[in-house]
């Protein structure tokens, strides 16, 4: 999923957990976690939505604080829409 797609909406949720990967990505964390029996190539299966918030970053590494601000600024309006009471 790409957050720069304006038609993308979050799935319905009761609780929301946002996970950030490190420089090596979430796949490495999954591969290194003995309790998980899923292959790292299927890391996205662990999540309802697997989102790339900076799809065109190229080879530049984004610092955690940058990733957090970028991600939250892109997710905030979508989260707010989900939290609005239905009319």
N, C-alpha and C positions, 0 to 999 in steps of 0.2 A: 504494500500500500504506500502511496506517496501522498504526503500532506499538501503538496502544491496542487493537487487535483481538487478544485472547488466543490465538486459533486460528492466527495468522500464525506461520509458521516460515520461517527462512532457507533458501534453496536450498542444496544441497550445494556445498561449495567446497574447493579446495585452497589458495587464497590469497584473502584478503579485503581489499578496498580500500574505504574509506569516504570519500566526497567530500562536502564541505560547500559549499553555494552562498553567494554574497555577498548583499547587500541586494537586488540586482536579480535574483538567482536564477541557476541554472546555465544557463538559456536564453540569457541575455545573454553569458555566457562562451563558449558554443557559437557564437553569432552572430558574436562578435568574433574567433574563431579561424579564420584563413584555411585552415589545413590540414584542417579538418573540412568535409566537403561535405554534411553532413546539415543540413536546415533546423532552426532553433532550436525550432520547434513539435514536433519529434520527438526532443528531447533525451533523453527517457526510454528511447529505443531503444538508447542507448549503454551501458545498465546492465542487469544481470540483475534488479535490484530497484531501484525508484525510490521512496523512502520519505519520507513527510512525518512527521517525529517530533513536530511540534507543530501538529496540524491545526486547533485551535480558538484560535489565538493572536490572532485579530482583526488589527487594524492595527498592533499593537505590534511593533517590530523586536526580535528576540532577538540579543543579542551573541554573538560566536563562542564565547566561553568558556562561556556558558550553553547554547548549542546543543550543544557538545561533551559537557558533563556530562549533559544530558537524553538525548541520543542514546545515549551509551555506557551509561547506566543502563538504558535500554530494550533495548539490543542484548545486553548482557552475558549474561543468562541464555540467550538464544537461541544465542549463540556458544558458550557453555559446553556446551550440549546437543549441538551439532554436533561438538565436539571430543572428546566422550566416546567411548571405544572401543565398538564394537558388541559385544554379547554373543551 
